[in-house]
Amino acid sequence: MKIEYNLPTNLTLLRIALIPLLMVVFYVPWQSSNVACMLIFLAAGITDWLDGYLARKMQMETPFGAFLDPVADKLMVAIVLVLLVQQQASAYLAIPAAVIIGREITIASLREWMAEIGEQATVKVSQLGKWKTTTQMLAIGMLLFREDLFGIPINYCGYALLYIAAILTLWSMINYLRSAFSVIAQK
């Protein structure tokens, strides 16, 4: 199979390339590194939305792009959550981070299995999954920023949103598992 590089795929590759940049900036002893990390994460989020939009709008969807996009998302989220847990070592952060990372591994494996048996449509992204992703991205952006803004405790808001994201994560995982197991039971 030939790998096609087009604008949406290149945006996905850019998102992957932003991961090591974010990691370096995260550990640089610079007063505004938290703001820079949040901006890098925001840029990655924008490329995530933009690559999907452009692929559909310009009819540039490819099998490689369909594979690479969720990989880029999961890499970014998992790595940033690990960085945040290391920085703000607390069970209050580690538990929702573990739930989110565990769900991502489970659903990625489930999607692969369902594709092998020709039922990939069973585990396509749902509206609930989109809400989970949006909440998760907002939470991570706030946790990267960490500072109060106009008297609003952004870090605590990030924690609250991360718990909401973890609940949505479990809910969507249960829905995916139910759908998959109902298909498997029919076979």
C-alpha positions in Angstrom: 0.0 0.0 0.0 1.3 3.4 -1.0 1.3 6.1 1.7 -0.2 9.3 0.5 1.1 12.6 2.0 -1.4 15.4 1.6 -2.2 18.5 3.6 -4.4 16.7 6.2 -1.8 14.0 6.7 1.0 16.5 7.0 -1.0 18.4 9.7 -1.3 15.1 11.6 2.5 14.5 11.2 3.0 18.1 12.5 0.9 17.2 15.6 3.2 14.3 16.3 6.3 16.5 15.8 4.9 18.9 18.4 5.1 16.2 21.1 8.9 16.3 21.6 8.8 20.1 21.3 6.1 20.3 24.1 8.2 17.9 26.2 11.3 20.0 25.9 9.5 23.2 26.7 7.7 21.5 29.6 11.1 20.9 31.3 12.8 24.1 30.4 13.3 26.2 33.5 11.6 29.3 32.0 9.0 31.3 33.8 6.5 31.2 30.9 7.1 27.6 29.9 3.6 26.7 31.1 2.1 29.2 28.7 4.2 28.0 25.9 3.2 24.4 26.6 -0.4 25.3 26.6 0.0 27.1 23.3 1.8 24.2 21.8 -1.0 21.9 23.0 -3.6 24.3 21.6 -1.8 24.3 18.2 -1.9 20.5 18.3 -5.6 20.6 19.1 -6.2 23.0 16.2 -4.3 20.7 13.8 -6.5 17.8 15.0 -9.7 19.6 14.1 -8.2 21.1 10.9 -6.8 17.9 9.5 -10.1 16.1 9.8 -12.1 19.1 8.4 -9.8 19.4 5.4 -9.7 15.7 4.7 -13.5 15.6 4.5 -13.9 19.0 2.8 -11.2 18.4 0.2 -12.0 14.7 -0.1 -8.5 13.8 0.9 -9.3 11.0 3.3 -6.7 8.2 3.1 -6.3 4.9 4.9 -2.9 6.2 6.2 -4.5 9.4 7.5 -7.4 7.5 9.1 -4.8 5.3 10.9 -2.4 8.1 11.9 -4.9 10.7 13.2 -6.1 8.8 16.3 -2.5 7.6 16.9 -1.3 11.2 17.0 -4.2 12.2 19.4 -3.5 9.3 21.7 0.2 9.9 21.8 -0.2 13.6 22.6 -2.8 13.0 25.3 -1.0 10.1 27.0 2.4 11.8 27.0 1.0 15.1 28.3 -1.0 13.4 31.0 2.2 11.5 32.1 4.1 14.8 32.2 1.3 16.4 34.3 1.1 13.5 36.7 4.9 13.7 37.2 4.8 17.4 37.8 1.7 17.5 40.0 2.2 14.2 41.7 -1.2 13.4 43.2 -3.7 10.6 43.2 -6.3 13.2 42.3 -4.5 13.6 39.0 -3.2 10.1 38.5 -6.5 8.4 38.8 -8.4 10.2 36.0 -5.2 10.2 33.9 -5.0 6.4 34.3 -8.7 6.0 33.4 -8.2 8.1 30.2 -5.0 6.4 29.1 -6.4 2.9 29.9 -9.6 3.7 28.0 -7.6 4.8 25.0 -5.6 1.6 24.9 -8.7 -0.5 25.3 -10.7 1.3 22.6 -7.7 1.3 20.2 -7.3 -2.4 20.7 -11.1 -3.0 20.3 -11.1 -1.0 17.0 -8.3 -3.1 15.7 -10.0 -6.3 16.6 -13.3 -5.1 15.1 -11.5 -4.1 11.9 -10.0 -7.6 11.7 -13.5 -9.2 11.8 -14.9 -6.6 9.3 -17.0 -4.6 11.9 -15.0 -1.4 12.2 -18.2 0.7 11.8 -19.4 -0.7 15.1 -16.7 1.3 17.0 -16.7 4.6 15.0 -16.3 7.8 16.9 -19.6 8.8 18.5 -20.9 12.2 19.6 -20.2 11.2 23.2 -16.6 10.5 22.2 -16.4 14.0 20.7 -17.6 15.5 23.9 -15.1 13.5 25.8 -12.3 14.7 23.6 -13.3 18.3 23.9 -13.6 18.2 27.6 -10.3 16.3 27.9 -8.5 18.8 25.7 -9.8 21.8 27.7 -8.8 20.1 30.9 -5.3 19.3 29.7 -4.8 22.9 28.4 -5.9 24.3 31.8 -3.6 21.9 33.7 -0.7 22.9 31.5 -1.4 26.6 32.1 -1.8 26.1 35.9 -2.0 29.7 36.8 -5.0 31.7 38.1 -6.5 33.9 35.4 -8.7 36.9 36.4 -9.1 35.3 39.8 -10.3 32.0 38.3 -8.3 29.0 39.6 -7.5 27.5 36.2 -5.6 24.5 37.6 -8.6 23.5 39.8 -10.9 24.0 36.8 -8.6 21.7 34.8 -8.9 19.0 37.6 -12.7 19.3 37.5 -12.8 19.0 33.7 -10.4 16.1 33.8 -12.8 14.2 36.1 -15.7 15.0 33.8 -13.6 13.8 30.9 -12.8 10.6 32.9 -16.5 10.0 33.5 -17.3 10.6 29.8 -14.3 8.3 29.0 -15.8 5.4 31.0 -19.3 6.1 29.6 -18.1 6.1 26.0 -16.0 3.0 26.6 -18.9 1.1 28.0 -21.0 2.1 25.0 -18.3 0.9 22.6 -17.9 -2.3 24.4 -21.6 -3.0 24.4 -21.8 -2.3 20.7 -18.9 -4.5 20.0 -20.0 -7.4 22.2 -23.5 -7.3 20.7 -22.0 -7.7 17.2 -19.7 -10.5 18.4 -22.5 -12.3 20.1 -24.4 -12.4 16.7 -21.4 -14.1 14.9 
